[in-house]
Amino acid sequence: MSDGIPATATLTGTAVGEQAVRNARPQFLSEADVVRFVAAQQADAWLARDLERLSGAITDELDAV
């Protein structure tokens, strides 16, 4: 089973089959994939402005870490 991680299916403790489990996702992302993912997930431009405006009002209320 060199194509994946061997897995044994059991039924009441008795082995009934084997299958090589493969990871369908690539282990590493290319830089282009990361840029494409981040660009698609960017937050609303107004959110950054609102968070910046609100952050001055709440930072004094936060406990020290």
The 8 nearest C-alpha neighbors of each residue, nearest first, counted from 0:
[[1, 2, 19, 3, 5, 4, 18, 20],
 [0, 2, 3, 4, 19, 5, 21, 20],
 [3, 1, 0, 19, 21, 4, 20, 5],
 [4, 2, 21, 19, 20, 1, 0, 5],
 [3, 5, 20, 19, 6, 21, 0, 2],
 [4, 6, 19, 18, 20, 0, 3, 7],
 [7, 5, 18, 17, 19, 4, 20, 8],
 [6, 8, 17, 16, 9, 18, 14, 5],
 [9, 7, 16, 15, 14, 17, 6, 10],
 [10, 8, 14, 13, 15, 12, 11, 7],
 [9, 11, 13, 12, 15, 14, 8, 16],
 [12, 10, 13, 9, 14, 15, 8, 7],
 [11, 13, 10, 9, 14, 8, 15, 7],
 [14, 12, 9, 10, 11, 15, 8, 16],
 [13, 15, 9, 8, 16, 7, 10, 12],
 [16, 14, 9, 8, 13, 10, 17, 7],
 [17, 15, 8, 7, 14, 18, 9, 6],
 [18, 16, 7, 6, 8, 19, 5, 15],
 [17, 19, 6, 5, 20, 7, 16, 8],
 [18, 20, 5, 3, 4, 0, 6, 21],
 [21, 19, 4, 3, 18, 5, 6, 22],
 [22, 20, 3, 23, 19, 4, 2, 24],
 [21, 23, 24, 20, 25, 3, 26, 4],
 [24, 22, 21, 25, 20, 26, 3, 2],
 [25, 23, 22, 26, 27, 21, 28, 20],
 [24, 26, 27, 23, 28, 22, 29, 21],
 [27, 25, 24, 28, 22, 23, 29, 21],
 [28, 26, 25, 29, 24, 30, 32, 33],
 [29, 27, 32, 33, 30, 26, 25, 31],
 [28, 30, 32, 31, 33, 27, 34, 25],
 [29, 31, 33, 32, 34, 28, 35, 27],
 [30, 32, 34, 29, 33, 35, 28, 36],
 [33, 31, 35, 29, 30, 34, 28, 36],
 [34, 32, 36, 30, 35, 31, 37, 29],
 [33, 35, 31, 37, 36, 32, 38, 30],
 [34, 36, 32, 38, 33, 37, 31, 39],
 [37, 35, 33, 39, 34, 38, 32, 40],
 [38, 36, 40, 34, 39, 35, 33, 41],
 [37, 39, 35, 40, 36, 41, 34, 33],
 [38, 40, 36, 37, 41, 35, 34, 42],
 [41, 39, 37, 38, 36, 42, 35, 43],
 [42, 40, 38, 39, 37, 43, 44, 36],
 [43, 41, 44, 40, 46, 47, 45, 39],
 [42, 44, 46, 45, 41, 47, 48, 40],
 [45, 43, 46, 47, 42, 48, 41, 49],
 [46, 44, 48, 43, 47, 49, 42, 50],
 [45, 47, 49, 43, 48, 44, 50, 42],
 [48, 46, 50, 45, 49, 44, 51, 43],
 [49, 47, 45, 51, 46, 50, 52, 44],
 [50, 48, 52, 46, 51, 47, 53, 45],
 [49, 51, 53, 47, 52, 48, 54, 46],
 [50, 52, 48, 54, 49, 53, 47, 55],
 [53, 51, 49, 50, 54, 48, 55, 56],
 [54, 52, 50, 56, 51, 55, 49, 57],
 [53, 55, 51, 56, 57, 52, 50, 58],
 [54, 56, 53, 57, 58, 52, 51, 59],
 [57, 55, 54, 53, 58, 59, 52, 60],
 [56, 58, 60, 54, 59, 55, 53, 61],
 [57, 59, 60, 61, 55, 54, 56, 62],
 [60, 58, 57, 61, 56, 55, 62, 54],
 [59, 61, 57, 58, 62, 56, 63, 55],
 [62, 60, 58, 59, 63, 57, 64, 56],
 [63, 61, 64, 60, 59, 58, 57, 56],
 [62, 64, 61, 60, 59, 58, 57, 54],
 [63, 62, 61, 58, 60, 59, 57, 54]]
